[in-house]
Amino acid sequence: MDKIVDRGIKIDLHIHSEFSKNKDGAKVADNTVDNLPTLIKGLTENGIEMCAVTDHDTFNYEMYFELKKEEMKDNCIKKVLPGIEFSVEFIDNKVIHIVTIFSDRDEEKVKNIEQIMVSGKGLTCYKKTKSAYTKADFFEILSEIDLDFIMIAHQKKTITSQHKAHANDVMSLGESLFNELVFMDYFDAYEFKNKKNEIYNKAYLVENNIEDKLRFITGSDCHRWLFYPYTEENEKIDFKFTYIKSLPTFKGLAMAVTDHHRIELENSFYNPNEKYMEEILVDIEGIQHTISLSKGINVIIGDNSVGKSLFLNAITNDYKKIDRRLHAGYEKYIRKNVTVQNPLGELINFCTKQRIFKTCFAILFR
């Protein structure tokens, strides 16, 4: 797997299978494990790199496991994550849908999700009269699953829509509670489907100065794999997939959905015409090391006195500008242990922490 983010990755975290039949009936009848090649064809034709099957209030490990095999194949699918679309009675008689995506790091815990949902707490706590869980039971189930997770609230209509809120949308809770949830950062992101909603959603964020509080992503909510990403053959909706600026991992996803700068409907995180260095080759004690570089900011992290400044000084020749005694020590060590071909000199600029502290201090007290 790549270690450096050099482009956005295309995601779809809201896909249904036959295991949503309790709520979706015949609509999902053909979305079987045996029929996964149909979904995979749709995913690869659309260049999806991270995805999740998120059925209503249940989880099927076999479906997840068979789709996850695509990670090892030579196609665009880099990460398949476990997930569930929970129905939660958030307040009296108001049920909202929460797409919940789990970490895939602990395979045994992922396997156990099915048992919890089909014959454990997920079954015993389910309120059939409401077709939902109480908020308290929802969090008890998450606690029992015991995996890191992100929560994405379902929101079909625009936040500013004057029409009656769609059933199961987070806005059905009312504007006051919605605003409270936003400012509490209760949900990691909010999902919409129709691209025309993007304009109104962005305007709402700017007008209310909450761009850092409210993150929007799209999900196909596909119920018929044959027509992926749509549910109907001739569905007339302007749908666009979401790109996130991250590695194709759960941790990368978690970082992206909590930072609106890392979410776009176009893969426009980096300027394709902007020049940058892909890597640095450094020979240390006869062993050549390849250090990959990001198109963005590159940070060296390490304990005190492990050689961070030494390394930067070596590759830029900047060690000539420092204290004479430190310069002599750097030069002696570099001459003996490090070979730098074509030092980068003025091509790289870096700030020492002392310079950063001085700059921040000056700004703070000017």
N, C-alpha and C positions, 0 to 999 in steps of 0.2 A: 504494500500500500504506500502511496505517496506520503511524504512527511511535510510537504510544503503546499499551501493553498495557492494555486496559480490561476484559478478561474472559479466561477460559481458552479454549483452542482444542482441539477434539476430534480425536484422532489414531488412525490404525491403520497401523502400520508392518510388518505381517506378512500379506501377501496373496499367494496363489500363482496362476500362470497356466499355460497349457499347456506352458510351457518347464520345468516341474518334472516332466514326464512320465517322466523316467528313474527317478525314485523314487516318484512318485505314480500313474503309469499312467493308466487310464481316468478316474480321479477328476477330473482337470483337463482332460480332452479338449475340453470346450466353452469353456474359458477362453482364447479366441483374440483376436487383435487385432480381427477383424471383430465379435466379440461384446462388445467393450468397453462398448457402451451398457448392457448388462446390469449390469456392475459399477458403472458410473457411476450408474445408477438406484439401486442399493443404497447407494452412498456418499452420494448426495444425500438419500435418504429417511432416512438415519441421521445426517445433519448432519455428515459427516466433513469436516474442514477441511485436514488434512494427512495424506498417505498415501504408501505405497510398495509396489510389487510386488517381493517378495523371493523369487525362485525359488531352488531348491536348486542351489548351486554353478554358477550360470550367470547371464547377463544378456542381455536382448534390448532393443536400443536402440529399435527401432520401437515396441514395447509401451510403453516409458517415454515416448517422444516423443508418441505419440498420446494417452496419458492426460494428459500434462502440458499439452496444449492446453486442458484444462478450467480451468486457472488464469486464462485470459483470458475466460472466459465468466461470465455472470451467475448463478452458483450458489454453493454453500457451499465448494467446493474451492478453497483458496487456495494450496496448495503440494503438488507431487508431487516426491518425492525418489528418486534412484536407490538401489538396494539389492540385496543378495544374502544368502541364508541359507547360510552356509558350514558344511560338515561338517568338523570338525577333530579329528584324533586327538590329544587333548591329552596323554594318557599312553598307554602300551601297551594296545591293545585297548579303549580308552575314547574313543568318538567323541561329541563334543557339538556341538550346533547353535548357531551364533552369527549372529544377525541383524545385519548390518553395513550401516549407512546412510551414504551418501556426500554430500558437499557437491555442489550443482548449479551452482556459480559458474563453472566452466570447462567450457563445452559440448564442446570438442574432447576433453578428458580423459574426460568422461562417455561420448562416442561410442566412445572407445578401450577402454572396459571390456569391450564385447562381444568385440572382437578378442583381448584378453588372455585372457578366459575360454574362448572357443570354439576358438581356434587357437593361442594363445600359452601362457604359463606355466600358466594355469589348466587347460589340457588336458594338457600334458606332465607336470605335477607330480601330477596326480590319481591316487591309488592305487585302482585298480579293485577290488582284493581287499578293501579296507577301505571303499570308497565314500566316501573322505574325503581330506583333505590332512593332511600333517604340520603341526605347529605352526610349524616353521621355514618351510615352503613357504607357509603361510597368510600370514605376515607379509611374505614376499618378494613375494607377489602384491599385497598392500596397498601395498607400497613402489612397485611398478611402476605401479599405478593412479594413485598420486601425488595423491590428493585427501584432504582432511580427512575423518575418519570417526568414527562412534561405534559401539561394540560392545554388543549386547544379548544376554545369555546366555539360552538357552531353559530354562524351568523350569516344567513342567506341574504337578507336585505341590507341595504346601506344603513349606517348608523343614523343618518339624518332623514331616513324615510318617514313621511308623514302618514303612511298607511299603517294599518294594524300590523303589529309585529308577527312574523311568521312563527307558527307553533314550533317549539323546541329551540328557537333562537335565544341567545342570551338577552337580547333587547326585550323579550317578552316579560322579563322580570321587572321592567319599568326603568325609566331614565335615572331616577334617584339611586336605585341599587346598582344599576350599571355603572354609573359614575363612581360609586363607592368601590366597586370591584376593580375598576381601572386604576384608581389612585392607590389601592392596596396591592397592586400587581398580583391579583389573585390568580389570573390565568397567564400562561406564558405567551400565548398569542390568540388571535381571533381569526376564524376562517371565513372566507367568502368565496363565491364561485364565479359570478358574472364579472367580466373585466370592467364593465361600465361602472360597477360599484367602486372601483379603485379611485376614480377621480373624486367622487363625493367623500370617500373615506379619508383621502389625503387632505382634502380641504378642511374636513372636520378636525383633523389632527393639528393643522396649522392654526386654524381659528381659535382653538382651545389650548394651544401651546402644550400639547401632550404627546408630541412625537416620540419622546423617550419612554412613554408609559404604555402605549398601545401599538402592538405589532400585528400586522395583517398578513396572512398567507392564504394561498388558494389550495383547494383540494378537489379532486374530480368528483367524489361521491358517486363513483361509477357502480351501477347495479347490474349492468350487462356487459361482460367482458368483450363480447363480440364487437361492440361499438365503442370500445375504450378510446378516449376518456369520457365518452358520453354514455347515457343510459338508454336513450332511444336512437333509432337509426338516423332519423332526420332532425335531431334535436337542434333547435335554433338558439344557440347561446354562444356568446363570445367568451370562450374560456381560455385563460392563459395559465401555464404552470408557473410555480414559484421557483426561483433560484436562491440558494443560500451560499454565503461566502464561508465555507468551512471544509474540513476534510469529511469524507463520507463515513462518519462515526456517530454514535449516539451523543458523545461528548461534544462533537462539533455542532450537531444539531441543537443541543441544549444551549450552547453559546450563541448560535445564530438567532434563535427565536427570542432571545432576551435582549437583542440589540438591533434596532431598526436599520442601522447602517449595513447590516449583513443580510438583508432581505430585499429582493428585487423581482420584478416580473420580466426583466430582461437581464441577460448575462452581461452586465455593464459595469462590473466592479473594477475592472482594469482597462486602461486605454491600450488597445492592441498595437498602437503605433509608438507607444512609449518604450524607450530602450531601458533595459535593466540587465544586470549580471545574473545568470542562472546559477552559477556556482563558483566557489573558490577552491583551488587545489593547493594544499599545503603539505610539504614534506617534513615530518617530524621524526627525528632519529631514524631516518632511512625508510620510514613507512609513509606512503602517500595517503592523505585523507581528503575526501571530497566533501565539501560543505555546501549544501544546497541553500540558495537564497530565495527569499520571497520577493514578489513584486512590490510589496508594501514595506513596512518598517521591520527591520531585522534586529532582534534583541539577543544579547548574550547574557545568560543567567548562570550564576555560580556563586559558590562561597567566597569569602575573602581570600585574597592572595592565591587564587588558583590559576591566574594568568589571563584574565579577561582583557585588561588594559594592554598587557604585553602583546597579546594576539592582534588587537586592533592597531597598535603601534607598528607591529611588524608588517602587516599587509598594506599599510598606508605610508610607511616611512615617517610617520608622525612622531616617532620616538626621538627624533633629532630636536624637537621643540620643547622637550620637557626638562626638568631639573637635571643638572650636569651629572650628579652621582647616580641618579636613577637611569639616566640615559646610558651611562657606562655599563651598568648592570644589564639593562635590556640588550644592549649591543653585544655584549659578551655572550649572553645566553643564546641570542638569535644566531650569532655567527657559528656557535658550536652545535646547536640542536635543530634549527629551523631553516629550511630553504624556501624562499618565496620567489617564484619566477614572475617577472613583470609586476613589481609592486604597484599598487593601484593609485598611490599618491593622491592627487587632487580629485580623482574620480569618486572617492568616498569621503564624506564628511561625517564625523561623529562627535558627540558631545560627552565629555566626562561628567560624572555626577556632580563634581564641584562646579562646573559651568552651569549645569541645570539648576543647582541650588542657588547660585548667585543670581541667575536670571529671575527665578521665582521670587526671591527675596526682594529684588529691585522692583518687580511688578507689584508685589504686595504692599510695599511701603512708599511707592512713588507719590 
